[in-house]
Amino acid sequence: MNPGRLALTDLPWLPRLSPAFKTRLADVPADGNADWGPPLAALAAQQLGLTQAMALSRKLRQLRGTKPSKALTPFRLGLVSNATVDFIVPFLEATALRYGIALEVVAADYGQQMQAALDPNSTINRARPDAVLLALDHHGLALRDDSAGWPPHRPEAALAQLRSLRDGFRTHGGAVCLVQTVPAPLAPQFGSLDAGLAGTLRHAVSGLNTALAAEVGQNGDVLIDVDWLAQSVGLDTWYDDRAWHLAKMPFAQNVLPMYAELVVRAIAAMRGKARKCLVLDLDNTLWGGVIGDDGLEGIALNQGDPRGEAHRAIQAAALELRRRGVVLAVCSKNDDATARLPFRSHPGMLLKEDDIAVFVANWEDKASNLERIAQRLDIGIDALVLLDDNPAEREQVRQALPQVAVPELGADPSDYVRCLMLGGYFESVAFTPDDLSRAAQYQGNAQRAVLQDSSRDLGEFLRSLEMHIRFAPFDAQGRKRITQLINKTNQFNATTRRYTEAQVEAMETSATHHTLQINLVDRFGDNGMICVVICTVHGDAWHVDSWLMSCRVLNRKVEEAVCNRIAQAARAAGARRVVGIYVPTPRNGMVAELYPRLGFAAAPAPEGEQRWVLELEGHAPFDVPLTVVDA
């Protein structure tokens, strides 16, 4: 390890623990008036030890019973393990606060994982969790079979055991499962031969992990790669045999923060909280030196120069993120023309201007410029990650815009890629063809914003986009992306009902469901799948069970076009009315007026819902500036 470099287990991309932690925690309001979520989330955004994690967890449980936080997304997690989870639970709950999640963990009794899964009345199944974490290692899996002599270790029974757990929780609790890979054992039986010799525990664990990676995710379950974590920190660090024999602790205590990170990142990604945009500082971040002072020839970017190669590595990492769909932006205190000069003229630059969706270089404060970038891309402030070498700038942004992720960076640029990539800001639980084009789609958003600014009126702007909207029912090709949108869309989502991939698949052939996946293309490019609608048939009425849409296509008459299609399909099926359902949440207020704006009339509704009715007789479709394309 380099001198001064923090270990992975210390979460070095986070600021160090504040000496004022205890005082600030005591000051979090508990009177039921102020929202307790933001101050707790801010306290969680630093390097926490076990004492701080347990204190945050206690405070969360205390405040959760008074009044829900509007700033935090609730998530109930079931937890089964063959090990002790007493210390794991508070770390999970404290870490989730950093991601804007109020996590409630419902744990099964020690060693009761199969009973918890298969009993419909188990504590976990009765709690109807959003997901269940299968926290099992080689001690609790059926990897050993002595009945046939050699080979004594095989993965097949363990794989069947995990399938039974997954099927049980899905059948009896309706939950997605978070399935851990299994860390390799530390002590080999045959030395180096273990890796290739069938029958060793290491070989069996490797085969199990390969099988899990191939099949988990096919039905909406999520893989948590604990084996990667154990290998990254080192198996000698991961395992604590004394703690296992004394208290059945599954791994060393100092690994708890990173383990909780790994699990919670997946939960956050499931709820759409993964970041979308990497905002890059320039001087001493993308290149060494200051372009305004050192000039084109004086900045460090050349191969053969260790400093220059470190900065080129940052650019290479940014390019890889863009290729997988992360949007790139620039935010620099600089003259615009000077800031663009290396992109245009330096032979060592890997990034080009075309790779940058929004380029902001001026002398204003960075917090204001970050707000401008988010507005231009039409994304939330909480979708941004700022990579900046300057500690003063980092602190200013953290204080002004705590929603922005700002990884902590040391003095050595060689560590920048490590901190950025290990920080997990762009975690994914699924990957679809739409994700590949995400950066280009948001870059198109920025171009549309420029066009809108230059248009004389909204109608002219919308017509100039030359939009084509495509309607299709749910199908196997779109299933993974549909499920992804259902589970991560929070703002434009009328009911925020969540469905697993298996449930989405069942809707494809259901006689009582009418489904729509909707894509939008305009002259700036393909926006991909931007809307999902699920209607259920109730006699002569269609109920809009779910209507969710990407915020990046707001104010483009897409809602009216979707309403036209729902009404057309319902009328063709013999329905007389469409019932729109709105279930208010702290984050979906933007759709509170969706149905009345579309001509629906208020109707009686169950408690916690609002209902609106559109009578189809005499209903005239909206005039929309979109060309409709059917699948």
N, C-alpha and C positions, 0 to 999 in steps of 0.2 A: 504494500500500500504506500502511496506517496505520502511524504510528511505533510501533515495538516489536512489531508483528505479524510472526510468522514466516511465511515463504512455505509454500505447499502442499508444495513439495519437501522441506521440513524436518520434515514430519510433526508439526505443532505440538500435536497431541493427546497426544503421548508426552512423558514427562519428559525433560529434557535429559540428555545423557551424563554419567554419574558419573565423577569424577576417579579413582575406585578401580576402574574397569573392568578394567584390565590385571591388577591384583593379584587381584581376584575371579575372573577367568578362570583365572589360574594356580592358584588354590585349588580349582577344581572337581575332585572326586575322580576319580582314574583307576585306582584299585586293584581295580576290578571288584566291590566289595562295595556301596558306596552307589550310589543311583540318580543318574546324572549329568544326567538330563533336567531336573528342576526348576531347578537353579542355572543351567543354560544358558538355559532359557526366561526366567528372571528377568533375566539379562544382556541378552537380546534385546529386552526390553520398555522400550527407551529409544531416543533418537535416535542411530542408528548412522551412522558414516561408513564409507568404503570400508575403511579399516584395521581397524576393529572387525569389520565384516562378514566380512572375509577371515580374521581370527583366530578368530571363532566357527565359521566353516565348517571350518577346519583342525581345530579341537578336536572338532567333531562327527564328522568322518571318522575321527579317531583313536579316539574313544570308541566309535563305532558298531561297530568291529571287535573290541571287547573283550566287551561284554555289552549286549543291547538295553535301552533304557530302558522301564520299565513305565509311566512317566508320559507318554510321547510316542507318537503314532500314526505308524507307518511309512507312507511314501508314496513311490513311485518315479515320477519324472516324466521322460518323454522330451522332448528339446528339439531342434527343427530351426529353422534360421534362415538367412537370406541375409547375415547380418552376424556380427561377432565377438561371442561370448558369454562370453569369459573372465572378465569382471567381473560379468556378469549372474548366473552360476551361484552364486558365494559369497553374493551378496545374496539370492537366492532361498532358499538353505539357511538363512541366518541369520534371515531374516524368518519363515520357517516355524516356527522354534523358538518365536517369540512366540505362535504359534497352537497350540502343543502338538503340532507335527508334526516328526518326524524325516525330513526330505526328502532323498532321494537323486536326483540329477539325472544322467541318461544323455544326453549330447549327441552329435548326429551331427556328422560332419566338416563344416567350413565349406562351405556351398553345396551340400550333398549331400542336400537335403530329399526329392527325389523318389526317389532311390535308397534312402534310409532307409525310405520308406513302402512301396515296391513289392517290395523284396527280403525274402522271409520270413526270411532268415538275417542281416539287418542287425543291427547292435549293438542298436538300439532294440527291434526286434521280438523278438529273442532274449531281451531283458531282461524282456519281458512287463510293461511299465509300467502303472501305474494310469491314467495319462493322458499325452497328448503335447501339448506346447505348440507351436503353429505360429506362430513369432515372425517373421513376414514383413511387410515394408513395401513401399512402391511401387517400391523399387529391385529387389526380387526377385519381383515379380508380373508376369504377362503382360498389362499394361495398354496397352502401345503396339503398334499394328499399322499399319505404313506401307504395306501392300500395296494399300490402296484409296485412298491419298491422304488426303483429309479424310473423316471424322474420324480423327485419328491415335491417339486414346486411347479405349478402350472397356472396360467391365468384364467382358464375357462370358467371355473367355478366362481371365482371372484367377479368376473364380468357378469355372470348370471345373477349373482347376489346384488350387484349394483343395479342391474335391470329390474329386479324385483322391487327394490326400494323406489326406483323412479316410477315404475308402473303403479305401485301402491299409493304414493303421494299424489300422483296425477289423478288416479281413479277416485280416491276417497277425500282428497282435499283440494283438487283442482289446481295444484301448485306446479310451477316450473321448478326443476331441480338444478342446483349449482353443484356440479360434480367435480371433485378434486382429482387431479392426477396424483400419483403416489411417489413420494421421494424414494430414490434408490437406497438400499441398506448401506451403512457405512463399512461394515467389516466384510470383506470378501471371503468366500469359501475356497476358491481356487486361484485367488489373485487375479491377474489380468485375464485369465481364461473365463472368469465369471460372465463377461459380457457376451460371449458367443456360445457358451455351453448350456444347452437346454437342460432344465432341471434345477439350476441354481436359482436362488431367490432373486438375485439381480436380473437375470434373464427373464424370469416370470413377470417381475414388476415392469420391465421394459416392454414386454409384449402386451401387458394390460394397458399401459399408457398409450401405446400405439393404437390399440383397439378403441379406447375411449376417445382419442382425438379424432378418429374416423367416424364414430357414430353419435357422439354427443353433439347436439346442435341440429341433428336431422329432424327432430320433432320439437325444437324450441328450447330444449335444455341448454345449459351454459357450462362451458368447461372453465375451471379455475386451475391454472397450471402451477400447482404447488411444487411439482418436481423441478420446474425451472427456478423457482425461488430458492429451494434447498440447494440446487447446484450452484446458484449465483452467490449465495452467502458462504457456501462451502458446507459439505455434509458434516465435517468435524464441528462446525459452528452450529449447524442445525440441530443435531442430536445432543441430548443431555440424558445419558443413561440413568444417572442418579435420580433426576427429576421424574423419569418414567417409572422407575421401580418404587420410588417413595410416594408419588402422587398421580401417576399415570398422565403426566404432562406430555403432550404429543411432540413438543419441540422446546428448545431453549427459550427462556423468558425474553431474552434480548431480541428475538425474532418476532415477537408479538406485533410491534408497530407495522412492520412490512407485511406480515401475514394479513393483518386487518386491512391494510391498504389494498392488497391484491383482491380480496373478497369484495370490499366496498366499491372499488372501481367498476367491477362487473355490475353490481347493483345500480350504480349511478348510470352506467351506459344503458342498462335496461330501461331506465326512466328518462333517457334522452339528455343526460347531463354531461356527456362527453363534449369536449371543446371542439370548435369547428375551424378556428382561425388562429394561425401563428403570426404574431406581429413582431417584426424584426427591427431592432435598432441597427444602426450602420457602423459608425466609428467604434473601433475596438470590439465589435461584435461580429459583423460579417467580414470585416477586414481589420488588420492591425494598424493602428495609427488613426490620424484625423485627416480626412481627405481635404478639408479646407486649409489646413496648415502644411501637411506633408506633400500634397499634390499627388497626381496619379502615379508618379514613379516612386514615391516615398512610402506608400502604404504596403503592408505585408500581406501578400497573397500568392507568392510563388512557391512552386514545388522545390524541395531542397532546403527550404527555410522552415525550421520547426514551427516557428510562430505563424508563418503564412499557411503552412499545411493544417495547423489547428483551425484556422479560420475557414479554410476551404472545406474542412470536414463539417463545419457548421452548415455551410451552404449545401453540401451534399446531403446532409440529413434533412434539411428543409425541402430539397427537391424530392427526396423519397416520400416525405409526408405529403407533398402536393400530388405525387403520382397516385397515392392511395386516397386522395379526395380532400385533404386538408387545405384550406384557403390560406394563401400567403399575403401579408400586407407589410408595408414599411412605415415606421413612425420614427422620424429622426429630427433632432434639432440641427437644422442645416439650411443653407440656401438650396432651393429645389434643383436648380441646374447643376450645382456642385455635387449634390447627393446622387444625381443620376449619372454622373460622368463615369464612375467605375463600371456600372452596368453596361454602358455603351462602348467603352474604349479599353478597359483593362483586360488583357488576354487571360489573366488568372481567374476571372470571375466565372463561376459555374451558373449562378443565377442570372437571368436576363430580365429586362423590364416586362416582357410578356408573361413571366411567371408570377408577377405581382398583381394582385387584384386591385388593391388601392395603395397608392404611393403618396404619403403625406410627409413632406419635409418643409418645416418652417421653424419659427422661433417661439411658438406658443407652448404652453405647458402640455405635457404628454397625456395627462388625463383627458383634457379637452379634445386632443387629437384622436385618442382612442374612442371617445364617444362619436366623433365624426366618422371614423372608420366603420364602427358598428352600424351607424345609420346608413352609410353608403351601401354596405353589404346587406342591409335589412336583416341583421341578426342581433341577438341580445348581447349586452355587455358581458354577460356570464359565458359567452361562447369564445372569448378572447384569451389567448396566452401571450404575454409579453416577454420576449427574450432581450434583456438589456444588461450590459456589463456594469452600468453605473449604479452603485448602491443608493445614492440620493434619489435618482429617478425611480428606482424600484420602490423605495419607501413612499415617495409622493403618490405614486399610483395606488399602492396598497391602502393608503389612508383615504384618498379621494374616491377610489373605485374598488372597494374590497371584493366585488364580484369577479374582477379580472384575476386570472391566475398569473402569478409572477414568480417563476422559479428563482431561488437564491443561487447566485453564482459566485465563485471564488475569483482569485486573481489570475488563475491559470486558464487560458482559453481551451486548453486541452481537455478540461473537465466539462465544458459547456454542453457538448452533445450528450454526455453521460447523464447530466442533471436533467436535460430536457426530455430525453427518451425514457429514462427510468422513472420520471415523474408521473407517467401514466395519464397525461392530460387528454390523449386522443384514443382512449381505450375503446375497443369494439367487442361486441358479443356476437356479431354476425357481419358478413361482408357480401354485398350484392353488386351487380353491375352498375346500379345507380350510384353507389358510393364512389366508384372509380371516376365518375364525371362530376362529383360534387364541387371540386374546386372551380372547374369551368362554369358550372351553373351559377355559383356565387359571383364569379368574375363577370358573368353576363348581367347579374343584378346591378353591379356597379355601372356597367355600360347603360343599362336601362334607366338608372337614376340620372345619368348625365343627359340622356335623351329627354326624359321627363322635364328636367329643368329648362330645356330649350324649347319645349312644346308650348303652344299658346293656350291649350286647354286639355282637359283629361281625355275627352273623346278623340281628339286628334292624336294624342299620345298612344291610346289603346289601339286605334286603327293602324298606326304606324308599326306596331309590334308584329302584325301579321300572325296572330296566334291561331294555332290548331289544337283543339282539345280532343282527346281520345278516351272513349268510355269502353270498358270491358268488364265482364264478371270476374270474380276471383278465379284463379287457375293456379296450376302447379308452378308455372314459370314465375309468377309474381308473388307466390305465397310467402317466401322469406322476407321480402321487402314489405309486404302488407303487414305481417306480424311485427316487424321492426317499427313501422310507423304507429301501429296501434299502441304499442307499449312505451314509446318514447315521446309521443306528441302530447303536450300538456296545455298549450295556450289555445289554439284554435281546435278545440276538442269538446264537443257539446256534452258528452257524458263521461269521458275519461274511463270508459269500461275497457278492461284489459283482457286479451284473449291469447291463449297459447297457439303455437303453430298447428297443433293437432285440432284444436277447436276451429281455427280458420279453415283447415282442410275439410272438416265436416260441413262447413257452410257452403262449400263449393257445389255440393250435390243435394243440399237440403231443400225440400219443397216449401219450407216455411221461411226461407231467407231469400232476399234479393240483395245481391252484393254488387259493388262497383269499385274498380280500381281505375284511377283517372290520371292520365299523363298530359303534359302540356309542352308544346314546342312553339317557339317564336323565332324571329329572324336572328336573334342572338344565340340561339342554341336550344338544346333539349333540356327542359327542366326536370325530366324524369317523372317518377310517380309523385304527384303533389297532393292527392286526395284519396280518401278511403271512405266508403259509405256502406253501412249495413242496415238493411230494413227487415223487419219481421212482419209476417202476415198475421193479422188478427181479424178474422171474418172479412168484412168489407172495408177494413182500414189497414193501411200500412203504417207501422211505427218505425221512426228513424232511430234505431237502437244506438248507432254510432255515426257521427259525422266529424271527421277530422281532416285538417288540411295544413299544408305547409304555409307558414306566415310569409314566405318570400313571394307568394303570388296574390297577396291581399290587394284589394282595390283594382282588380283587373277583370271584374265581372265573372269570375269563375264561380262564385257562390250562386249567382243567378243561372248560369249554365247548368250547374249541378241540380238546382231546384227544377229546372225545366225537364231534365232527364228523369228525375225521380217521379215527377207528376206524370210524365208521358208513360213510363213503364208501369206505374200503379194503375193508371186508367186502362192501359192495354190488358192488364191482368184482371180487370173487373172491379178494382177497388173504387170506392166512392170518396175516400178522404185519405189524407196523409197526416199523421200525428208526429209533430216534432217534439223531441224530449231534450230538455236542458237540465243538467245536474250541476249546480254551482260548486266550484272549488276555488281555493285561493288564487289559482293561476289562470282560469279560463274565462275571466270576466269579459274578454273581448268578443265572446260569442253570445253574451247575454241577450242581445237584441237581434240575433241572427234571424230567428223565425218571424217575429213581428215585422222586421224590415223586408222580409220576402212575402208579406201578405198573409201570414198565418194569424188566426185569431186565438186569443187566450181561452184555455179550457181547464176544467178541474184536473187536479194532479195529486198523486200520492205525496206524502210528506217528504220533503227533501228534493223534490223535482218541480220543474215547471213544464207545462205541456201547452202546445199550440197546435191548432187544427187548420189545415188547408182543405176546403171543400173543392173537389175536382170539377164538379159541374159548373161550367161557365168560366173556369179559370183560364186566363190567357197567358201564354208563355212570355217571358221577358225577351226583349230585343237585346241581343248581346253581340259584341264585336269579335266573335270567335267562330272559326270554322269547325264544325263537329265532324269527327272521324270515328266511325264505329270499328270495333275489333273484327 
